[in-house]
Amino acid sequence: MERTLQLLRDIVDNAPLPIGVYTGSELKIELANLAMIKTWGKGDKVLGRSYIEVLPELGKQRIFEQALEVYRTGSAFHAKDKRVDIVMDGQQKTFYFNYCFMPLFDQQGLVYGVMNTGMDITDLHLAKEKVQSSEEQLRMAVEASGMGTYEIDLLSQSIATSGNFSSIWDIKDTITNEKIISKLHPDDIAVREKAHLDAQKSGVISYQARIINEDKSLRWTNITGKIIRDENGKPVKITGIIEDIDRRKTLEEQLRKEARETTQELQRSNDDLQHFANLVSHDLREPVRKVKTFISRMRDEMQSDFSQRLEWYVGKIEHSAHRMQNVIEGILAYSAADKKKQPVERIDLNRILEGIKTDLELVIQEKNAVLISSELPEIQGARILIQQLFYNLVHNALKFSRAEIPPKVIISSSLVQGSGGDLVQVCIQDNGIGIDKAYSERIFTAFERLHSKDQYEGSGLGLSLCRKIAERHGGTITASGEKDKGAVFTVRLPLKQQSTAL
C-alpha cells in the first residue's frame, strides 16, 4: 500500500500538468507538484501555507474566491483562456491558463478540499491573438481596397463572402451560384466558363466580366481565384477575390480614345509635313536650280568683266543657293524616310561602300583623304535606305575634318549578339574635329547643329536621318569621341529582317 501511495506521489510530482490540492476553509496547500510550483514562481516552500498567502495577487482577480466557492458548494469551476497576473521576483507577469477547481469529498460526502489543475496556454493565446490581428488587418485592407472575398464549398455549393462582395455583385439576399451567373452580361458568361475550365489544369481562375446592375448599367470586375484540393487531389473549395475595375476600364477607354485622337492628329501633322515636302520638291527646288543656272551663265558671259567685289557677291549667292539645295534635299529625305515602304533584299555592304566611294570621289581627291575598310558582311534591308545611312556617315567623316590634317576614315565590322538575334556592328572612325561627349546624343536631333553653317555646310538632318534608318531596320546608332581627336559612329543592324518590306 505504501509503495502504491509513493508511486502515486511520484506520478503527481512529475506530471507535466500543474496539480495542487488545498484543504479546509483556508485552503491550505497540502500538495503542489513541480509543474504547479514552477507555474507559481514562489519557490518550493509552499506546503502548509494558505493558497491566498502564497499568491495574494489572485485575490484581486477573484481566483481565490472561485476556489472558495467550489469548497463551499461542492461544484466544480472551469476557466478557459483566463488571463492571470502573477508576481515573480517582484515583477508582475501575465499568463493565460485553462484551469479547473474540483471539490474533494470524504467518506461522508462532505467537501474537505479542492484540487486545482491548470495548463499554461500563454504561447497558444498569443499566437491566436496574432492570427486574429492578422485576419482583422486583412479584413480592413480588403474593405479599404474596395475588394470582396469569396469561398465556395464545392461539395455543398455554399458561398461565404466578405468585404464588398455583395455590393459589387449588387446582390442583397443570399448569394448563390445561379444568382451570380444571372448578374453577368450574356457575352461574358462564356468568358467565365472558359476561365473555370482552364483552372481545372492550372488551379488558378482569372477573368474580367461585366455585371448588370439593377438600373441596367454595367460594371467591370476583375475576378481571381484558386482551387483548393484535398489530400487525394480532389477539388473541395474555390477561394478568391473580386475587384471593381469599372473606373480603371473607363480610364483605359478614355486613354484609348485620346490615343486615337492623338494618332489622328499626328497623321494630319504627318500629312501636312508630306504636303510641305511636296511643296518643297515642286515649288522650291526649281527656283533654286534656276538661280544656280543663271549664276553659271553669268560667270560664263562676264568672266573678264567681273570685278573682285562683284565676284565676291556672286560667290556668296552661289554658296547660299547651294546650301538651300542641300537643305531642300535633306528635308525631302527626312520626311520620306518613314513614308514609303521599301522591299527587303540581300545587301552586300562592300558594294554599298564601293558605290559611296565613287559618289564621293571628288571630295576624297580634294581633301587627299584615305578610306580604309575591312571585309563587310551581307545583311537584309532596304537597299536605298542602307545606302543613304552609310553615305551620310562617310560624307560626315570627310566633311568634319581638320584643315591641317588629311581625313582618314577607317570602316570596320564585327558580328555581335543582340536580344533579337545576330547583329553586324559597323564602326566608322575618323581623325576629324571630334565630338564633345556632352553632345553625343544631341547630334542625332533634327536640325541640331554644333557648328556654324559658314564653317560646315549642311541641313542639320543627316544624322537624324541616319538614326531613323537604323531604327527602322531594328538597329541602333551611337556616337563617341573627343574634341579634336576624331569621332567614332557605331551602327548595329540585324543580319536578317522579320518582314519582307520596311
One Martini backbone bead per residue (centre of mass of N, CA, C, O) as a GRO file, in nm:
protein
  502
    1MET     BB    1   0.059   0.062  -0.022
    2GLU     BB    2   0.298   0.253   0.012
    3ARG     BB    3   0.405   0.209  -0.276
    4THR     BB    4   0.156   0.322  -0.419
    5LEU     BB    5   0.163   0.606  -0.298
    6GLN     BB    6   0.445   0.678  -0.402
    7LEU     BB    7   0.375   0.645  -0.698
    8LEU     BB    8   0.161   0.868  -0.701
    9ARG     BB    9   0.348   1.096  -0.614
   10ASP     BB   10   0.543   1.074  -0.852
   11ILE     BB   11   0.338   1.128  -1.069
   12VAL     BB   12   0.244   1.404  -0.972
   13ASP     BB   13   0.521   1.549  -0.952
   14ASN     BB   14   0.590   1.469  -1.280
   15ALA     BB   15   0.368   1.608  -1.399
   16PRO     BB   16   0.305   1.841  -1.655
   17LEU     BB   17   0.057   1.902  -1.493
   18PRO     BB   18  -0.070   2.117  -1.286
   19ILE     BB   19  -0.090   2.036  -0.924
   20GLY     BB   20  -0.336   2.101  -0.656
   21VAL     BB   21  -0.396   2.088  -0.289
   22TYR     BB   22  -0.673   2.208  -0.087
   23THR     BB   23  -0.758   2.275   0.262
   24GLY     BB   24  -1.008   2.398   0.389
   25SER     BB   25  -1.112   2.727   0.434
   26GLU     BB   26  -0.800   2.823   0.377
   27LEU     BB   27  -0.654   2.662   0.169
   28LYS     BB   28  -0.432   2.458   0.220
   29ILE     BB   29  -0.130   2.338   0.116
   30GLU     BB   30  -0.079   1.989   0.051
   31LEU     BB   31  -0.028   2.005  -0.271
   32ALA     BB   32   0.259   2.042  -0.510
   33ASN     BB   33   0.385   2.021  -0.794
   34LEU     BB   34   0.638   2.113  -0.996
   35ALA     BB   35   0.458   2.258  -1.210
   36MET     BB   36   0.310   2.444  -1.003
   37ILE     BB   37   0.556   2.583  -0.874
   38LYS     BB   38   0.658   2.701  -1.140
   39THR     BB   39   0.406   2.866  -1.201
   40TRP     BB   40   0.419   3.050  -0.946
   41GLY     BB   41   0.717   3.142  -0.857
   42LYS     BB   42   0.779   3.071  -0.508
   43GLY     BB   43   0.892   2.815  -0.470
   44ASP     BB   44   0.898   2.517  -0.236
   45LYS     BB   45   0.768   2.686   0.030
   46VAL     BB   46   0.416   2.602   0.048
   47LEU     BB   47   0.349   2.405   0.244
   48GLY     BB   48   0.084   2.488   0.478
   49ARG     BB   49  -0.014   2.719   0.318
   50SER     BB   50  -0.197   2.956   0.201
   51TYR     BB   51  -0.306   3.033  -0.103
   52ILE     BB   52  -0.327   3.349  -0.049
   53GLU     BB   53  -0.038   3.375   0.073
   54VAL     BB   54   0.120   3.288  -0.180
   55LEU     BB   55  -0.127   3.439  -0.376
   56PRO     BB   56  -0.241   3.749  -0.334
   57GLU     BB   57  -0.304   3.847  -0.637
   58LEU     BB   58  -0.569   3.659  -0.669
   59GLY     BB   59  -0.776   3.832  -0.512
   60LYS     BB   60  -0.812   4.053  -0.747
   61GLN     BB   61  -0.909   3.798  -0.957
   62ARG     BB   62  -1.115   3.583  -0.813
   63ILE     BB   63  -0.973   3.301  -0.774
   64PHE     BB   64  -1.004   3.244  -0.471
   65GLU     BB   65  -1.317   3.261  -0.473
   66GLN     BB   66  -1.357   3.020  -0.662
   67ALA     BB   67  -1.235   2.809  -0.471
   68LEU     BB   68  -1.429   2.863  -0.229
   69GLU     BB   69  -1.691   2.797  -0.383
   70VAL     BB   70  -1.620   2.499  -0.423
   71TYR     BB   71  -1.598   2.431  -0.120
   72ARG     BB   72  -1.894   2.521  -0.043
   73THR     BB   73  -2.066   2.368  -0.294
   74GLY     BB   74  -1.925   2.127  -0.474
   75SER     BB   75  -1.859   2.287  -0.742
   76ALA     BB   76  -1.721   2.309  -1.026
   77PHE     BB   77  -1.449   2.498  -1.198
   78HIS     BB   78  -1.413   2.660  -1.520
   79ALA     BB   79  -1.134   2.794  -1.711
   80LYS     BB   80  -1.088   2.988  -2.019
   81ASP     BB   81  -0.857   3.185  -2.121
   82LYS     BB   82  -0.711   3.305  -1.858
   83ARG     BB   83  -0.606   3.580  -1.707
   84VAL     BB   84  -0.284   3.590  -1.525
   85ASP     BB   85  -0.138   3.764  -1.248
   86ILE     BB   86   0.207   3.724  -1.155
   87VAL     BB   87   0.445   3.744  -0.896
   88MET     BB   88   0.795   3.767  -0.994
   89ASP     BB   89   1.051   3.894  -0.848
   90GLY     BB   90   0.865   4.169  -0.822
   91GLN     BB   91   0.718   4.091  -1.096
   92GLN     BB   92   0.474   4.131  -1.325
   93LYS     BB   93   0.304   3.856  -1.486
   94THR     BB   94   0.159   3.727  -1.786
   95PHE     BB   95  -0.100   3.481  -1.821
   96TYR     BB   96  -0.248   3.182  -1.974
   97PHE     BB   97  -0.537   2.978  -1.869
   98ASN     BB   98  -0.641   2.642  -1.813
   99TYR     BB   99  -0.868   2.582  -1.542
  100CYS     BB  100  -0.938   2.382  -1.232
  101PHE     BB  101  -1.196   2.331  -0.979
  102MET     BB  102  -1.218   2.048  -0.749
  103PRO     BB  103  -1.388   1.861  -0.540
  104LEU     BB  104  -1.330   1.702  -0.217
  105PHE     BB  105  -1.439   1.394  -0.076
  106ASP     BB  106  -1.549   1.218   0.176
  107GLN     BB  107  -1.716   0.946   0.312
  108GLN     BB  108  -1.971   1.154   0.384
  109GLY     BB  109  -1.968   1.383   0.143
  110LEU     BB  110  -1.764   1.591   0.225
  111VAL     BB  111  -1.590   1.878   0.196
  112TYR     BB  112  -1.214   1.907   0.226
  113GLY     BB  113  -1.139   2.006  -0.075
  114VAL     BB  114  -0.911   2.124  -0.347
  115MET     BB  115  -0.851   2.074  -0.691
  116ASN     BB  116  -0.578   2.190  -0.900
  117THR     BB  117  -0.577   2.256  -1.250
  118GLY     BB  118  -0.342   2.331  -1.525
  119MET     BB  119  -0.276   2.540  -1.832
  120ASP     BB  120  -0.035   2.676  -2.024
  121ILE     BB  121  -0.147   2.919  -2.299
  122THR     BB  122   0.021   3.164  -2.387
  123ASP     BB  123   0.133   3.097  -2.670
  124LEU     BB  124  -0.141   3.027  -2.794
  125HIS     BB  125  -0.276   3.301  -2.740
  126LEU     BB  126  -0.075   3.481  -2.896
  127ALA     BB  127  -0.117   3.337  -3.165
  128LYS     BB  128  -0.418   3.396  -3.183
  129GLU     BB  129  -0.394   3.704  -3.175
  130LYS     BB  130  -0.223   3.726  -3.430
  131VAL     BB  131  -0.428   3.602  -3.621
  132GLN     BB  132  -0.656   3.802  -3.560
  133SER     BB  133  -0.499   4.051  -3.644
  134SER     BB  134  -0.444   3.962  -3.935
  135GLU     BB  135  -0.741   3.925  -4.014
  136GLU     BB  136  -0.822   4.218  -3.955
  137GLN     BB  137  -0.624   4.353  -4.146
  138LEU     BB  138  -0.728   4.209  -4.397
  139ARG     BB  139  -1.018   4.308  -4.380
  140MET     BB  140  -0.950   4.611  -4.391
  141ALA     BB  141  -0.797   4.599  -4.660
  142VAL     BB  142  -1.031   4.494  -4.831
  143GLU     BB  143  -1.228   4.724  -4.766
  144ALA     BB  144  -1.041   4.961  -4.854
  145SER     BB  145  -1.006   4.847  -5.158
  146GLY     BB  146  -1.306   4.729  -5.249
  147MET     BB  147  -1.303   4.439  -5.205
  148GLY     BB  148  -1.385   4.088  -5.239
  149THR     BB  149  -1.463   3.780  -5.085
  150TYR     BB  150  -1.443   3.416  -5.151
  151GLU     BB  151  -1.610   3.087  -5.068
  152ILE     BB  152  -1.636   2.765  -5.221
  153ASP     BB  153  -1.827   2.483  -5.165
  154LEU     BB  154  -1.826   2.206  -5.375
  155LEU     BB  155  -2.024   2.018  -5.215
  156SER     BB  156  -2.257   2.243  -5.120
  157GLN     BB  157  -2.239   2.534  -5.276
  158SER     BB  158  -2.146   2.726  -5.074
  159ILE     BB  159  -2.120   3.089  -4.995
  160ALA     BB  160  -1.855   3.284  -4.872
  161THR     BB  161  -1.836   3.629  -4.764
  162SER     BB  162  -1.663   3.951  -4.803
  163GLY     BB  163  -1.677   4.268  -4.791
  164ASN     BB  164  -1.776   4.381  -5.131
  165PHE     BB  165  -1.924   4.154  -5.278
  166SER     BB  166  -2.231   4.226  -5.277
  167SER     BB  167  -2.206   4.518  -5.395
  168ILE     BB  168  -2.074   4.438  -5.662
  169TRP     BB  169  -2.311   4.227  -5.742
  170ASP     BB  170  -2.590   4.331  -5.644
  171ILE     BB  171  -2.657   4.151  -5.375
  172LYS     BB  172  -2.895   4.124  -5.094
  173ASP     BB  173  -2.902   3.827  -5.060
  174THR     BB  174  -2.849   3.524  -5.111
  175ILE     BB  175  -2.567   3.360  -5.230
  176THR     BB  176  -2.547   3.222  -5.559
  177ASN     BB  177  -2.453   3.084  -5.849
  178GLU     BB  178  -2.705   3.168  -6.012
  179LYS     BB  179  -2.701   3.473  -5.941
  180ILE     BB  180  -2.427   3.536  -6.054
  181ILE     BB  181  -2.485   3.457  -6.350
  182SER     BB  182  -2.739   3.649  -6.383
  183LYS     BB  183  -2.543   3.919  -6.358
  184LEU     BB  184  -2.419   3.860  -6.618
  185HIS     BB  185  -2.312   3.920  -6.910
  186PRO     BB  186  -2.377   3.727  -7.176
  187ASP     BB  187  -2.083   3.765  -7.312
  188ASP     BB  188  -1.932   3.660  -7.021
  189ILE     BB  189  -2.004   3.362  -6.963
  190ALA     BB  190  -1.789   3.225  -7.144
  191VAL     BB  191  -1.547   3.342  -6.993
  192ARG     BB  192  -1.603   3.200  -6.725
  193GLU     BB  193  -1.604   2.907  -6.826
  194LYS     BB  194  -1.313   2.909  -6.936
  195ALA     BB  195  -1.171   2.978  -6.668
  196HIS     BB  196  -1.271   2.718  -6.519
  197LEU     BB  197  -1.154   2.517  -6.719
  198ASP     BB  198  -0.852   2.606  -6.698
  199ALA     BB  199  -0.836   2.557  -6.378
  200GLN     BB  200  -0.821   2.241  -6.384
  201LYS     BB  201  -0.507   2.271  -6.454
  202SER     BB  202  -0.389   2.538  -6.299
  203GLY     BB  203  -0.577   2.642  -6.034
  204VAL     BB  204  -0.650   2.921  -6.183
  205ILE     BB  205  -0.854   3.212  -6.166
  206SER     BB  206  -0.907   3.442  -6.458
  207TYR     BB  207  -1.122   3.733  -6.503
  208GLN     BB  208  -1.335   3.948  -6.701
  209ALA     BB  209  -1.648   4.121  -6.609
  210ARG     BB  210  -1.990   4.203  -6.647
  211ILE     BB  211  -2.225   4.376  -6.448
  212ILE     BB  212  -2.568   4.387  -6.382
  213ASN     BB  213  -2.750   4.622  -6.274
  214GLU     BB  214  -3.056   4.727  -6.173
  215ASP     BB  215  -3.026   4.986  -6.383
  216LYS     BB  216  -2.859   4.837  -6.635
  217SER     BB  217  -2.589   4.883  -6.572
  218LEU     BB  218  -2.234   4.862  -6.597
  219ARG     BB  219  -1.970   4.647  -6.444
  220TRP     BB  220  -1.640   4.611  -6.397
  221THR     BB  221  -1.454   4.304  -6.332
  222ASN     BB  222  -1.215   4.126  -6.122
  223ILE     BB  223  -1.145   3.770  -6.122
  224THR     BB  224  -1.007   3.563  -5.864
  225GLY     BB  225  -0.865   3.225  -5.810
  226LYS     BB  226  -0.850   2.913  -5.609
  227ILE     BB  227  -0.792   2.575  -5.599
  228ILE     BB  228  -0.883   2.342  -5.351
  229ARG     BB  229  -0.729   2.045  -5.234
  230ASP     BB  230  -0.706   1.741  -5.135
  231GLU     BB  231  -0.509   1.463  -5.067
  232ASN     BB  232  -0.639   1.342  -5.356
  233GLY     BB  233  -0.694   1.603  -5.557
  234LYS     BB  234  -0.970   1.709  -5.480
  235PRO     BB  235  -1.196   1.941  -5.524
  236VAL     BB  236  -1.335   2.165  -5.251
  237LYS     BB  237  -1.233   2.467  -5.322
  238ILE     BB  238  -1.298   2.826  -5.369
  239THR     BB  239  -1.072   3.101  -5.362
  240GLY     BB  240  -1.117   3.473  -5.356
  241ILE     BB  241  -1.147   3.771  -5.565
  242ILE     BB  242  -1.311   4.094  -5.607
  243GLU     BB  243  -1.294   4.370  -5.851
  244ASP     BB  244  -1.351   4.701  -5.908
  245ILE     BB  245  -1.282   4.825  -6.263
  246ASP     BB  246  -1.450   5.058  -6.391
  247ARG     BB  247  -1.262   5.305  -6.374
  248ARG     BB  248  -1.027   5.180  -6.523
  249LYS     BB  249  -1.182   5.125  -6.787
  250THR     BB  250  -1.261   5.417  -6.838
  251LEU     BB  251  -0.971   5.522  -6.852
  252GLU     BB  252  -0.873   5.339  -7.081
  253GLU     BB  253  -1.078   5.443  -7.288
  254GLN     BB  254  -0.987   5.736  -7.274
  255LEU     BB  255  -0.696   5.680  -7.362
  256ARG     BB  256  -0.768   5.552  -7.633
  257LYS     BB  257  -0.912   5.797  -7.744
  258GLU     BB  258  -0.671   5.990  -7.719
  259ALA     BB  259  -0.485   5.819  -7.895
  260ARG     BB  260  -0.654   5.837  -8.152
  261GLU     BB  261  -0.652   6.144  -8.169
  262THR     BB  262  -0.345   6.171  -8.173
  263THR     BB  263  -0.302   6.000  -8.426
  264GLN     BB  264  -0.471   6.177  -8.610
  265GLU     BB  265  -0.306   6.432  -8.562
  266LEU     BB  266  -0.040   6.309  -8.656
  267GLN     BB  267  -0.138   6.243  -8.940
  268ARG     BB  268  -0.196   6.533  -9.017
  269SER     BB  269   0.092   6.629  -8.968
  270ASN     BB  270   0.223   6.436  -9.173
  271ASP     BB  271   0.062   6.540  -9.414
  272ASP     BB  272   0.172   6.826  -9.392
  273LEU     BB  273   0.467   6.744  -9.428
  274GLN     BB  274   0.428   6.617  -9.706
  275HIS     BB  275   0.318   6.870  -9.836
  276PHE     BB  276   0.572   7.034  -9.783
  277ALA     BB  277   0.762   6.850  -9.938
  278ASN     BB  278   0.619   6.891 -10.209
  279LEU     BB  279   0.657   7.191 -10.216
  280VAL     BB  280   0.961   7.181 -10.215
  281SER     BB  281   0.996   7.006 -10.467
  282HIS     BB  282   0.825   7.198 -10.675
  283ASP     BB  283   0.871   7.518 -10.563
  284LEU     BB  284   1.197   7.525 -10.477
  285ARG     BB  285   1.393   7.373 -10.663
  286GLU     BB  286   1.361   7.536 -10.924
  287PRO     BB  287   1.460   7.818 -10.833
  288VAL     BB  288   1.739   7.718 -10.741
  289ARG     BB  289   1.827   7.607 -11.016
  290LYS     BB  290   1.808   7.878 -11.164
  291VAL     BB  291   2.009   8.036 -11.000
  292LYS     BB  292   2.251   7.850 -11.067
  293THR     BB  293   2.233   7.876 -11.376
  294PHE     BB  294   2.258   8.193 -11.403
  295ILE     BB  295   2.529   8.214 -11.263
  296SER     BB  296   2.684   8.041 -11.466
  297ARG     BB  297   2.622   8.219 -11.715
  298MET     BB  298   2.737   8.481 -11.602
  299ARG     BB  299   3.025   8.377 -11.585
  300ASP     BB  300   3.062   8.305 -11.884
  301GLU     BB  301   2.997   8.612 -11.995
  302MET     BB  302   3.178   8.772 -11.734
  303GLN     BB  303   3.476   8.698 -11.674
  304SER     BB  304   3.634   8.979 -11.749
  305ASP     BB  305   3.414   9.186 -11.594
  306PHE     BB  306   3.482   9.099 -11.314
  307SER     BB  307   3.496   9.202 -11.014
  308GLN     BB  308   3.598   9.139 -10.704
  309ARG     BB  309   3.332   9.223 -10.568
  310LEU     BB  310   3.138   9.070 -10.759
  311GLU     BB  311   3.259   8.790 -10.709
  312TRP     BB  312   3.183   8.783 -10.410
  313TYR     BB  313   2.875   8.801 -10.446
  314VAL     BB  314   2.837   8.552 -10.626
  315GLY     BB  315   2.955   8.351 -10.426
  316LYS     BB  316   2.738   8.392 -10.214
  317ILE     BB  317   2.497   8.311 -10.386
  318GLU     BB  318   2.599   8.029 -10.459
  319HIS     BB  319   2.626   7.923 -10.172
  320SER     BB  320   2.327   7.965 -10.087
  321ALA     BB  321   2.203   7.787 -10.307
  322HIS     BB  322   2.350   7.529 -10.222
  323ARG     BB  323   2.237   7.522  -9.932
  324MET     BB  324   1.939   7.515 -10.008
  325GLN     BB  325   1.956   7.244 -10.156
  326ASN     BB  326   2.043   7.076  -9.911
  327VAL     BB  327   1.796   7.132  -9.740
  328ILE     BB  328   1.586   7.017  -9.932
  329GLU     BB  329   1.703   6.729  -9.952
  330GLY     BB  330   1.688   6.670  -9.647
  331ILE     BB  331   1.381   6.702  -9.609
  332LEU     BB  332   1.296   6.489  -9.809
  333ALA     BB  333   1.444   6.247  -9.681
  334TYR     BB  334   1.319   6.271  -9.396
  335SER     BB  335   1.008   6.259  -9.475
  336ALA     BB  336   1.048   5.975  -9.645
  337ALA     BB  337   1.157   5.754  -9.443
  338ASP     BB  338   0.840   5.669  -9.333
  339LYS     BB  339   0.653   5.634  -9.592
  340LYS     BB  340   0.800   5.429  -9.777
  341LYS     BB  341   0.801   5.121  -9.875
  342GLN     BB  342   1.066   4.881  -9.857
  343PRO     BB  343   1.233   4.636  -9.982
  344VAL     BB  344   1.366   4.333  -9.891
  345GLU     BB  345   1.722   4.264  -9.918
  346ARG     BB  346   2.019   4.171 -10.023
  347ILE     BB  347   2.326   4.319  -9.881
  348ASP     BB  348   2.633   4.441  -9.991
  349LEU     BB  349   2.841   4.643  -9.815
  350ASN     BB  350   3.079   4.664 -10.013
  351ARG     BB  351   2.917   4.783 -10.254
  352ILE     BB  352   2.813   5.027 -10.106
  353LEU     BB  353   3.095   5.150 -10.047
  354GLU     BB  354   3.193   5.173 -10.341
  355GLY     BB  355   2.968   5.370 -10.428
  356ILE     BB  356   3.046   5.595 -10.229
  357LYS     BB  357   3.331   5.645 -10.334
  358THR     BB  358   3.235   5.739 -10.612
  359ASP     BB  359   3.053   5.978 -10.519
  360LEU     BB  360   3.323   6.094 -10.337
  361GLU     BB  361   3.575   6.138 -10.519
  362LEU     BB  362   3.625   6.448 -10.518
  363VAL     BB  363   3.652   6.485 -10.213
  364ILE     BB  364   3.887   6.288 -10.173
  365GLN     BB  365   4.082   6.443 -10.358
  366GLU     BB  366   4.072   6.729 -10.233
  367LYS     BB  367   4.155   6.601  -9.929
  368ASN     BB  368   4.336   6.353  -9.937
  369ALA     BB  369   4.191   6.093  -9.865
  370VAL     BB  370   4.151   5.801  -9.642
  371LEU     BB  371   4.016   5.469  -9.705
  372ILE     BB  372   3.949   5.209  -9.465
  373SER     BB  373   3.850   4.862  -9.520
  374SER     BB  374   3.683   4.592  -9.433
  375GLU     BB  375   3.516   4.318  -9.436
  376LEU     BB  376   3.179   4.293  -9.524
  377PRO     BB  377   2.868   4.198  -9.484
  378GLU     BB  378   2.562   4.058  -9.519
  379ILE     BB  379   2.228   4.192  -9.545
  380GLN     BB  380   1.906   4.286  -9.446
  381GLY     BB  381   1.726   4.533  -9.655
  382ALA     BB  382   1.707   4.867  -9.757
  383ARG     BB  383   1.901   4.983  -9.992
  384ILE     BB  384   1.846   5.296 -10.005
  385LEU     BB  385   1.884   5.335  -9.693
  386ILE     BB  386   2.165   5.214  -9.648
  387GLN     BB  387   2.307   5.404  -9.843
  388GLN     BB  388   2.228   5.666  -9.688
  389LEU     BB  389   2.357   5.601  -9.418
  390PHE     BB  390   2.665   5.563  -9.516
  391TYR     BB  391   2.693   5.822  -9.672
  392ASN     BB  392   2.656   6.020  -9.436
  393LEU     BB  393   2.892   5.914  -9.259
  394VAL     BB  394   3.125   5.948  -9.463
  395HIS     BB  395   3.074   6.244  -9.533
  396ASN     BB  396   3.115   6.350  -9.244
  397ALA     BB  397   3.409   6.253  -9.208
  398LEU     BB  398   3.506   6.448  -9.439
  399LYS     BB  399   3.382   6.724  -9.352
  400PHE     BB  400   3.489   6.694  -9.034
  401SER     BB  401   3.773   6.816  -9.078
  402ARG     BB  402   4.102   6.903  -9.057
  403ALA     BB  403   4.289   7.130  -9.222
  404GLU     BB  404   4.591   7.002  -9.147
  405ILE     BB  405   4.445   6.714  -9.196
  406PRO     BB  406   4.397   6.441  -9.353
  407PRO     BB  407   4.160   6.230  -9.404
  408LYS     BB  408   4.070   5.939  -9.192
  409VAL     BB  409   3.892   5.635  -9.272
  410ILE     BB  410   3.758   5.372  -9.066
  411ILE     BB  411   3.612   5.052  -9.165
  412SER     BB  412   3.441   4.829  -8.947
  413SER     BB  413   3.362   4.482  -8.842
  414SER     BB  414   3.114   4.286  -8.646
  415LEU     BB  415   2.982   4.022  -8.459
  416VAL     BB  416   2.678   4.025  -8.267
  417GLN     BB  417   2.466   3.997  -7.987
  418GLY     BB  418   2.119   4.004  -7.959
  419SER     BB  419   1.796   3.977  -7.851
  420GLY     BB  420   1.705   3.904  -8.174
  421GLY     BB  421   2.009   3.838  -8.262
  422ASP     BB  422   2.208   3.888  -8.515
  423LEU     BB  423   2.477   4.132  -8.555
  424VAL     BB  424   2.606   4.418  -8.710
  425GLN     BB  425   2.912   4.601  -8.650
  426VAL     BB  426   2.969   4.937  -8.752
  427CYS     BB  427   3.270   5.134  -8.783
  428ILE     BB  428   3.323   5.496  -8.803
  429GLN     BB  429   3.647   5.630  -8.824
  430ASP     BB  430   3.805   5.940  -8.736
  431ASN     BB  431   4.036   6.254  -8.755
  432GLY     BB  432   3.872   6.489  -8.669
  433ILE     BB  433   3.702   6.720  -8.462
  434GLY     BB  434   3.493   6.572  -8.317
  435ILE     BB  435   3.330   6.503  -7.986
  436ASP     BB  436   3.146   6.606  -7.744
  437LYS     BB  437   3.007   6.420  -7.498
  438ALA     BB  438   2.756   6.617  -7.448
  439TYR     BB  439   2.672   6.566  -7.783
  440SER     BB  440   2.620   6.251  -7.858
  441GLU     BB  441   2.292   6.296  -7.887
  442ARG     BB  442   2.219   6.573  -8.020
  443ILE     BB  443   2.317   6.507  -8.319
  444PHE     BB  444   2.031   6.334  -8.371
  445THR     BB  445   1.884   6.595  -8.399
  446ALA     BB  446   1.682   6.779  -8.561
  447PHE     BB  447   1.857   7.067  -8.664
  448GLU     BB  448   2.125   7.004  -8.527
  449ARG     BB  449   2.395   7.233  -8.450
  450LEU     BB  450   2.753   7.267  -8.364
  451HIS     BB  451   2.805   7.443  -8.621
  452SER     BB  452   2.866   7.659  -8.840
  453LYS     BB  453   2.740   7.714  -9.163
  454ASP     BB  454   3.016   7.844  -9.260
  455GLN     BB  455   3.196   7.598  -9.190
  456TYR     BB  456   2.949   7.375  -9.221
  457GLU     BB  457   2.764   7.235  -9.436
  458GLY     BB  458   2.401   7.190  -9.404
  459SER     BB  459   2.080   7.078  -9.256
  460GLY     BB  460   2.068   6.893  -8.979
  461LEU     BB  461   1.960   6.579  -9.088
  462GLY     BB  462   2.156   6.339  -9.130
  463LEU     BB  463   2.167   6.193  -8.844
  464SER     BB  464   1.865   6.167  -8.806
  465LEU     BB  465   1.830   5.983  -9.053
  466CYS     BB  466   2.016   5.756  -8.956
  467ARG     BB  467   1.845   5.676  -8.712
  468LYS     BB  468   1.587   5.611  -8.860
  469ILE     BB  469   1.706   5.381  -9.031
  470ALA     BB  470   1.810   5.199  -8.805
  471GLU     BB  471   1.534   5.166  -8.655
  472ARG     BB  472   1.378   5.052  -8.900
  473HIS     BB  473   1.585   4.789  -8.883
  474GLY     BB  474   1.637   4.733  -8.564
  475GLY     BB  475   1.852   4.944  -8.477
  476THR     BB  476   2.161   5.132  -8.409
  477ILE     BB  477   2.307   5.461  -8.305
  478THR     BB  478   2.632   5.587  -8.216
  479ALA     BB  479   2.846   5.826  -8.035
  480SER     BB  480   3.202   5.910  -8.024
  481GLY     BB  481   3.457   6.112  -7.852
  482GLU     BB  482   3.687   6.389  -7.914
  483LYS     BB  483   3.810   6.681  -7.916
  484ASP     BB  484   4.034   6.678  -8.183
  485LYS     BB  485   4.012   6.320  -8.197
  486GLY     BB  486   3.767   6.232  -8.315
  487ALA     BB  487   3.528   5.983  -8.442
  488VAL     BB  488   3.261   5.737  -8.354
  489PHE     BB  489   3.043   5.534  -8.546
  490THR     BB  490   2.784   5.307  -8.430
  491VAL     BB  491   2.643   5.031  -8.608
  492ARG     BB  492   2.340   4.835  -8.560
  493LEU     BB  493   2.243   4.537  -8.748
  494PRO     BB  494   2.052   4.312  -8.870
  495LEU     BB  495   2.089   4.034  -9.071
  496LYS     BB  496   1.776   3.993  -9.025
  497GLN     BB  497   1.441   4.009  -9.132
  498GLN     BB  498   1.091   3.969  -9.061
  499SER     BB  499   1.025   4.127  -9.317
  500THR     BB  500   0.960   4.230  -9.666
  501ALA     BB  501   0.915   4.526  -9.544
  502LEU     BB  502   0.998   4.894  -9.449
   0.00000   0.00000   0.00000
